[in-house]
Amino acid sequence: MLWLVTACAIALAAPAMFQDSLLYHPARAPAAEMASAGLAAWPAEGDFRGLVAEPAGPARATAIVFHGNAGHAGHRAYYAAMLTRLGLRVILAEYPAYGPRDGALGERSLVDDAAQTIALAHRLHGPPLLLIGESLGAGVAAASQREQVAALMLITPWDRLEQVAAHHYPWLPVGWLLRDRYDSVAHLAQIGRPVLVAVAERDRIVPARFGTALYETLPGPKKLEVVRAADHNDWIRYVDDGWWRSALGFLLGEAASR
């Protein structure tokens, strides 16, 4: 009997001990290597918090992009390429322990750092400020958004990380084991600013029902976009300039009208 209790304890302890490696997959790179193809270190290479790209003319708004759990901010240059064409300044925010940055992994570290990035962007560039969060980044954006933020776009988000963990590990008591919660339902319960939720119809990592569940709890103004036939990591291939124009029209138009 003792061996069974020990085996169960080990089986439960392992995910708790190694959950950072299950949730976070940072890629390391020097700032100089990441700053290319129209991207510059932001706010400066010596105080690196991400990458910035400027539009050809005056910026309509500043978009801060919080990326997913793998790679680094430089791997999301497609956001800058698209959104600068539509007149936005784009900051590809980098997390602690990703890219060239020092720091700790974990919800508190990433969310506190994101709040500092938002405050600095507001101070340097002014309003309107738009947050775009992708997967993990949607959880970070939801938890770190402040009054300076005009609107949010949450791409392949979840309602609560616990729900996604239970989907992938149904045999584990994830409610007991999970340290980082990323409870976007709670963080956005009183948002009162425009939120666009985009889910991938065939998402196998964060099934669309979790993003839809988040959308249903939002107070509004809000908009749900279902990217047809898309999976978690290829959704960008299924949207075009018109999709982005419509999304920005809702977010910035609603924000300006409030």
N, C-alpha and C positions, 0 to 999 in steps of 0.2 A: 504493500500500500504506500509506503514511504516513497518508493521510486516513482509511483504515479503522481504523487503530490509534487515531487521535485521536478518531474518532467513538465507538468502543467505550469509550475512557477517559471521555469526557464522559457517555455513557449510564450508566456505572457510578458516576461521581462524583456525579451529580445526586441520586440517592436517598440517598446517604451524607450529602451536605451538607444536604439538606432533610428528613431523616427526622423531626426534631422537628415540623415542620409537617404531616407525614403522620400522626403518632401522637397529637399533642396538639392539642386544639381548645378552648383556654380562652376563657371569656366573662368579661369584666370587669364589676364592679358594686360600688358602695359598700356597706359593711356595713349601713348604715341601710336601704337599699333591699332587701337580702336578708332582713332580720329583720322578718318579718310573719307573719300567720296563725298565731300561737302559737309562732313561732320567735324565739329571742333570740340575740344574739351570744354566742359562747362562746370562752374563759372570760369575756371582756369585749370591748366594742367597741374599746377602745384596744389590746387584745392579741388581735386576732381570729384564731382558728384554725378557726372553723366556726360552726354554728348548733346550738342545743339546744332540745329540747322535753321537757317533763316530763309524766308520767302524772298522772291525777287523784288517785291515792293513792300510797302508798309504792312505790318502783321495785323490781321484781323483779330487774332487772339493768340494766346500761348497755350499749346497742348503739352502736358507732361505725360509721358508714357511710362507706365510701370509694367515691366515685361513678365513673362512666365517664369517657371521655376528653373529652367535649364538655360545654359549658355551665359551670355552677358549682353549688355545693352547694345553693343556694336552689331550683334546679330539681328537687330530689329531695324536696320536702316530702311526697310521698305515703308515703315510708318513715315519717316522723314521725307522719302521720295514722293509719297502720295500727298501728304498734308501740306508740304511747302508749296506744291503746285496749286493748292486750293487757298493759299494765302495765310497759312498758319506758321508761326514759329514753333518748332518742335524740339522739346527736351526729352531725350531718351534717358530717363533716370536710371542710375545704377545703385544696386543694393550693397550694403556692407558685406564683405567677404566674396564679392563678385568683381570681375574685371581686375583693376589695379587696387581696389579699395580694401582697407583693413576693416576689422569689426567682426561682430558675432552674428551667427545665423539665429533665426528664431523670430517669432511674431513681434515681440516687444522691440527688438533691435531694428527690424525692417520698418515697422510702423512709425516708431519715433524718428528714424532717419528720414522717412518719406515726408513726415510733417515738417521737418526742417527744410527739405528740398522745396516743398510747396511755399513755405514762408519766404524763402530766399527768392524764388521765381517771382512771387508777387511783389517783393521789394524791388527787384531789378527791372522787371518788365511791366508791372501793373496789370490791371484787368483788361479784358476778361480772361480768366484762367479755366482751362478745361482739363479734366483728368481722364486719361484713357488707361484702363487696367485690363490686362490679358491674363486669364486663368488665375494663378497665384497673385498676379498684379491687380486683379479685380478685388481680391480680398484685401490687399494692401491699400488700394485706393479707397475702398469703402471705409476702412478703419482710420485712415489718416486725413480724410477730407475735412476741410474747415470752412468757415464762412467766406474766406477769400475765393473759394472755388465756385464758379458760375454754373457748371454742369459736369456730369459724369457719363462716360461711355464704358460699360462693363462688358467685356468680350469673353465668351465661354466661362461665365462665373458660376459659383455655387451659392447656395443659400447659407449653409453652414458646412465647414470642412468635415465635421463629424459625419454628415450624411454621405459624403463622397468616400470617406474612409470605410464606413460600414458597407457601402456598395462593393468595394474592392476586397474587403476582409470581413466577410459576414460571420466568420467563426470567432472573431475577436470581440471582447467588450471594449470597443473603441472609446465609448463615453468615459470609461475609467482611465484609459491609457493615454489619450491624446492630450498633449501639453499645449500645442498651438491650436487655437480654436477658429480664428478667422470667421467670426459669426457676422456675416454681412447683413443678415436680417436685423439684428440688434443695432448694428452701427448705422444703418440707413433708415431706421424706424421713423425718425423725425426729420428727414433730409429736406423736404420742401423745396427742392431745386430739380431741374430737369435731369432725368436719368434715362439713358438708352441702354437696354439689355440686348445683347446679340448672342444667340445660342447657335451652335452647329448641330444640324438636324441629326447627324449620325455620329455624334461625339461618343467615343468609347472610353475616354478618360474622365471627363466631367459630363455625364449624360445630360442632354438638354433639359430634362425634367427638373434638374436642380436649379438651373438658371431661370426657368419658368416659374418655379416656386418662389425664388427671390423676387422676380418681377411682380408677382401677385401680392406680395406684402408691401410694396412701395406705395407711399401716399400719393405720388404724382406731383407735377406732370411727369409722365413716363411713356416709353415706347418700347415695344418688343419687336425685334427683328430675328427671324428664323432663317439662317443661311442654309438653303436647301442642298442636300446631298453632301454637305461638308462634314469632315471629321475635325477633331480637336486641333490638329497641327497643320491642316491644309485649308482652313476656312478662307484665308487671304486670297486663294486662287479663285474663289467663287463670288467675289465682290468686285465691283468696278468703280470708276470715277463717279458714276451716277449714284451708286449706293452711298459713297462717302459724302457726296453733296447733300443728299437727302438727310443723312444722319446729322451732319453739321448744321443743316438748315433747322432741323428740329431743336438741337441742343442750344445753339447760339441764338436762334430766333426766340425760343421760349425764355432763355435767360435774359435777353434784352427786353422782353415784354414785361418782366416782373419788377 
